Structure formats: structure tokens, C-alpha cells
């Protein structure tokens, strides 16, 4: 279920790549918001101090209600900061050496869960869900990953990783196959062993990626884009138009309706 990929894989944008004798395409941009955890840093380069017990919202992501641990951390840090989390240092740069981005500091405590997710609906295909992480607690390398895919109806497919070697960038890959259009959630999560955060894995997560054995296409467009049925009938001098939104999908949609203009694409 889990297979470690080389970091070179994660730098591929829309080009094909080979995994288990198949070519996969990066569709992260179309399906995952804030996949690099670079939006609205909680702690930027100028931040200082040791951050503890901060469970902050992560833009584009939802915190699972089962994540009840109060001593965990879910916060974004810009690379180059001197701020620490539970005395763990933040990497100075990402896996590709880029110091301009940032990471998600992530851990659980006292045998609790920590899970964030994005709700999605995706067409049939073979998928890879990949996270790139760095365990900043070299003294503790044992943990339980909950990263993976959880359909609304069916059995979740999560990573079987239980070892997180310290102070190095690694990737964790979960593979799953959909035989039809399916709704569910892509999640990043940990189940702590026990005790306070310092007794657990302390992750800096640089990014997540979603890949599929077919490129983005019409099947995706049918799911992600709304279908509008317009009524071409109108009365002379009318000030009303008639239309019906047939389908709107996607958790990232915040408003639905119509806009108009005398110019194309208002």
C-alpha cells in the first residue's frame, strides 16, 4: 500500500512519471487547495520563540472532529524562521533546497489523533496520494500514519508507515483505485504513541501531491465545473434572465449564482 518514492517525483508538474510500471500525472493543482502549505503562514521568518499547543486552521483544509488532542500542533511556518515547535527546529529549506516556501508543523499527543483533510469527488482511475515530510524529533522515530484516502462509503486506504527517520526529507505514498466516480476525503494524519508531543514524532510537512494514471480531462471537468441550463426565451424589454444550475461540485466553492456583463467572461 505504501511505497517510498524519490523526491524527484515531487518536482514533476504535469509531465508523466513512472510508478509500478505505469505512468502517473500530477493533478494536484486541480484538486487540492494549498497543497504546499504556503498560504498565510502562522509564523514567518521574523517569528521567534517556542510554539506549543497551537492548533490553528490551515487554509483549504478541514480539521477532523476526532482530533481532540489539546497538546498537539497544527501550524504553518515559513522556512528560515528561528521559531521552534516543542523545541524542534523548522527546516531552513524544503526538500528541493527552496527557502522561500514553508511547511506544516504537525503532531499529536497522549495517544490521540490529529487529522486534516479535503473533501473531494474524483472519477475512476488509479491514484497516488503523496506527502513529503521531515521528522524533526530525531529521538523518536516510531509513529502511526493516518495519511490516505477515505471514501464516504467504503473502506479507507491509509499508509502503513510506522517509522519516521529523523532529520531527513522522505515521501510517503498511498495508492488506491476508484472504479467509478467516488466522493471522499484526502487526509493527512497521525496517531501518536503516547505522552506529550516531545515523546512523539514531530513532522514538518512540505507538501502533498495527488497523481493519477490518466491526465486531467473531460471526466474531471464534468465533476469540477458547474453545468448551467439557460433559457433562451425572453420578452422584449425584459429585465430578467432565466437559468438553472444543474450541478455544482467541490468543497472549495464558497458562492453559487450568476454574474453578467456586456463583455465576455466577467
C-alpha positions in Angstrom: 0.0 0.0 0.0 2.8 2.4 0.9 5.9 2.8 -1.2 8.6 5.4 -0.9 9.2 7.4 -4.0 12.2 9.6 -4.8 11.9 13.3 -4.2 12.5 13.9 -7.8 9.0 12.6 -8.4 7.5 15.5 -6.4 9.1 18.2 -8.6 7.2 17.0 -11.7 4.3 19.3 -12.6 2.2 17.9 -15.4 4.7 15.6 -17.1 4.2 11.8 -16.9 6.1 9.8 -14.4 6.6 6.0 -13.9 5.4 4.2 -10.8 5.0 0.4 -10.6 5.3 0.1 -14.4 2.6 2.8 -15.0 2.7 6.4 -15.9 1.1 8.9 -13.5 0.2 12.5 -14.0 0.2 15.3 -11.4 -3.4 16.6 -10.8 -2.7 18.3 -7.5 -3.4 21.8 -8.8 -6.9 20.8 -9.9 -7.9 19.0 -6.8 -6.0 20.2 -3.7 -6.0 23.7 -2.3 -2.9 24.9 -0.5 -1.0 21.7 -1.3 2.3 23.4 -0.4 1.1 24.9 2.9 2.5 28.3 1.7 -0.6 30.4 2.2 -0.9 32.7 5.3 1.9 31.5 7.5 1.1 31.4 11.2 4.8 32.1 11.9 7.0 33.9 9.3 10.8 34.3 9.1 10.7 37.0 11.7 8.9 34.8 14.3 10.8 33.7 17.4 10.1 31.6 20.5 9.0 28.0 21.1 5.4 27.4 19.9 3.4 24.8 21.8 -0.3 23.8 21.9 -1.2 25.7 18.8 -4.0 24.0 16.7 -4.6 26.6 14.0 -6.8 26.5 11.0 -4.9 25.5 7.8 -6.3 27.3 4.7 -8.0 24.9 2.3 -8.0 22.1 4.9 -10.6 21.0 7.5 -9.7 19.6 10.9 -11.3 16.3 11.7 -13.5 16.4 14.7 -11.9 13.3 16.1 -8.6 15.3 16.5 -9.3 16.1 20.1 -5.8 16.3 21.5 -5.1 19.6 23.1 -1.3 19.5 23.3 -0.7 18.9 19.6 0.3 21.4 17.0 -1.1 22.2 13.6 0.6 25.4 12.3 2.4 26.7 9.3 6.0 28.0 9.5 8.0 29.9 6.8 11.4 28.4 6.1 14.2 30.4 7.7 12.3 31.2 10.9 14.1 30.7 14.2 10.8 29.8 15.9 10.6 26.2 17.1 7.7 23.9 17.9 8.0 21.8 21.0 11.7 22.7 20.8 12.0 21.1 17.4 13.6 23.3 14.7 11.9 24.2 11.5 13.9 23.2 8.3 15.7 26.1 6.7 14.6 25.0 3.3 12.4 22.4 1.6 13.4 19.1 0.0 14.5 20.8 -3.2 16.5 23.4 -1.4 14.0 26.2 -1.8 14.0 28.5 1.2 11.1 30.7 0.0 8.2 28.4 1.0 7.2 26.9 4.2 5.8 23.8 5.9 3.1 22.5 8.1 4.2 21.6 11.7 2.1 18.6 12.6 1.9 16.2 15.6 -0.5 14.6 18.0 -0.1 13.7 21.7 -1.2 11.4 24.5 -2.3 8.6 22.2 -4.7 10.9 20.3 -5.4 11.5 16.6 -4.5 14.5 14.5 -6.1 14.6 11.1 -6.7 17.3 8.5 -8.5 16.7 5.2 -10.0 18.0 2.0 -13.3 16.6 0.7 -13.2 15.6 -3.0 -15.1 13.8 -5.6 -12.9 12.1 -8.3 -13.5 9.9 -11.4 -12.4 6.3 -11.9 -8.6 5.7 -12.0 -5.6 4.6 -10.2 -4.3 7.3 -7.7 -1.3 8.1 -5.7 -1.5 10.4 -2.7 2.0 11.5 -1.6 3.2 13.6 1.3 6.7 14.9 1.8 7.8 15.1 5.4 10.7 15.6 7.7 10.6 14.3 11.3 12.2 17.0 13.4 12.3 14.8 16.5 15.3 12.6 15.9 15.0 11.0 19.3 11.6 9.4 18.4 11.0 7.7 15.0 8.1 5.5 15.8 4.5 6.6 14.9 1.3 5.6 13.1 0.4 7.4 9.9 -3.2 8.0 9.1 -2.5 9.7 5.7 -4.5 8.4 2.8 -8.0 8.3 1.1 -11.2 7.8 3.0 -14.3 7.3 0.8 -17.7 8.5 2.1 -18.9 4.9 1.6 -16.4 2.2 1.8 -13.1 1.3 3.4 -10.4 3.8 4.0 -6.9 3.2 2.4 -4.2 4.7 4.7 -0.4 4.5 4.8 1.1 1.6 6.7 4.2 3.7 7.7 5.2 3.3 11.3 8.8 4.6 11.1 9.7 8.2 10.6 13.6 8.5 10.5 14.7 11.8 11.9 16.1 14.9 10.2 15.7 13.9 6.6 13.2 14.6 3.8 11.1 11.5 2.9 8.0 10.8 1.0 5.1 8.6 2.0 2.8 7.3 -0.8 -0.6 5.7 -0.6 -2.1 4.1 -3.7 -5.7 3.4 -4.3 -8.1 2.7 -7.2 -11.5 4.1 -7.9 -13.8 2.0 -10.2 -16.3 4.8 -10.5 -16.8 8.5 -9.6 -16.4 8.5 -5.8 -16.7 11.1 -3.1 -14.5 11.0 0.0 -11.6 12.8 1.6 -7.9 13.1 1.1 -6.3 13.3 4.5 -3.1 13.8 6.3 -2.9 12.4 9.8 -1.0 10.9 12.7 -1.9 8.7 15.6 0.5 9.4 18.4 2.0 6.6 20.6 1.5 8.2 24.0 2.6 11.1 26.2 3.3 14.7 25.3 4.4 15.9 21.8 8.1 15.6 22.7 7.6 11.9 23.1 6.1 11.6 19.6 7.1 12.2 16.0 7.2 15.9 15.2 6.6 16.4 11.5 7.4 19.3 9.1 5.3 18.5 6.0 6.4 20.4 2.9 3.7 19.4 0.5 1.1 16.8 -0.6 0.6 15.6 -4.2 -2.2 13.8 -6.0 -1.4 11.8 -9.1 -3.4 9.5 -11.4 -2.6 7.1 -14.2 -4.7 9.3 -16.6 -4.2 13.0 -17.1 -6.7 15.7 -16.2 -9.6 15.6 -18.7 -13.3 15.7 -19.5 -14.2 13.3 -16.7 -12.7 15.8 -14.2 -14.3 18.8 -15.9 -17.7 17.2 -15.6 -17.2 16.9 -11.8 -15.4 20.2 -11.0 -17.2 22.6 -13.3 -20.9 23.6 -12.9 -23.4 22.9 -15.7 -25.8 25.7 -16.4 -29.0 25.3 -18.4 -30.0 28.7 -19.8 -33.4 29.6 -21.1 -33.1 31.5 -24.4 -36.7 32.8 -24.3 -37.1 36.4 -23.2 -39.7 39.1 -23.6 -38.8 42.4 -25.4 -37.7 44.9 -22.8 -37.3 42.2 -20.2 -35.1 42.8 -17.2 -34.9 39.2 -16.0 -33.0 36.2 -17.3 -33.8 32.6 -16.6 -31.4 29.8 -15.9 -30.8 26.7 -13.8 -27.6 25.5 -12.3 -27.7 21.7 -12.9 -24.6 20.7 -11.0 -22.0 22.3 -8.7 -19.4 20.1 -7.1 -16.4 20.8 -4.9 -15.9 21.7 -1.2 -13.9 24.8 -2.2 -16.9 26.6 -3.7 -18.0 29.4 -1.4 -20.7 31.0 -3.5 -23.1 29.9 -6.2 -25.1 32.1 -8.6 -24.8 34.2 -11.8 -22.9 37.2 -12.8 -23.4 39.2 -16.0 -21.5 41.6 -18.2 -21.7 43.3 -21.6 -18.2 41.8 -22.1 -17.2 38.1 -22.3 -16.0 36.3 -19.1 -17.0 38.9 -16.5 
